[in-house]
Amino acid sequence: MDDTPLPNYTDPINILAAVFIFVNGIMGTVTNLLIIYIFIKSPTERTSFNVICVFRGIGNTIILTWGFLATFLPITLIFGVLDGLYIL
């Protein structure tokens, strides 16, 4: 194994950054899904500007889902188990 230092899960700055990233991911995903839902369910919201917003919401949802579920969650679980820390 190389000499790379292990992540410090007890540092307050790291914890605060993790909370901000988590809240940003959750709020971003929820609000983007709400934009898509409102566009589909409400015919009065189907304007050209809202079409742009929906396509941006779809793209953002894919990026946030990929970033958090497909990247950070497996890395956290793998390194958490390897280090003896069960994060979730």
N, C-alpha and C positions, 0 to 999 in steps of 0.2 A: 504494500500500500504506500502511496506517496505521502509527502509531508503537508498535504493540503489541510488547513485547519477546519475543524468541524464547525457547522453553523452554531451560533450562540443563540439558543432559544430563550435565554433568561434576560437578555439585554433589553431594557425598556424601549430603546429606539427601534430595535428589530420587531418587538411586539407591536408597537404603534404602527410601524410600516405595514406589518401583516394585517392589522385591523383595517387600515385605510384601503389596502388592496382588496381585501375581502368585501368590504362595504361597497367599494366602487364596482366590483364585479357583480355583486348581487343587485345593486340598484340599477346598474346599466342594463343588465339582462331583463329585469322586471319592466323597466320603463320602455325599453325597445319592444318587448313583447306586447305591452299595452298599446303602443303606437300601431303595431300591426293589427292587433285585435280591433281597436276602434275603427281603423280604416276599413276592415272587412265588414264589421257589423253596422256601421253607420253610413248610409248612402250620401248624406249631406257632407261628409268629410272627404269625399272622393274628388279632390281638386288636383290640379297639376302639381302644386307645391307639395301636397300631402303624398303624392306618388313618389316624389323625390325622397321625402322623409321616410316612407315605408321601405324603399330600397336601401336607404342608409341604415334603417333599423334592422333589416334582415342581415345586411353585411356585418353590422356591429354585433348582433346576436351570435352569428357564426364565429366571429373572432373571439368574443368573450367566452363562449362555450368551449371552443378549441383551446384557448389559452388556459382556462381554469380547470376544466374537466379532463382534458387530454394531456396537458403538460404538467401543471403544478400539482394536481392531486396524486398522480402516480409517483412523481418525484418525491413528494412529501411522504407518501406511504412507504416507498422503497427505502429512503434514507432514514425514516423514522424507525423502521423495523431493523435495519442494519446497525443503527446506533443504539438500539435498545430503548428508543423513545417511541411511545405510541401516541402520535399527535392527535389522531381522531378518536 
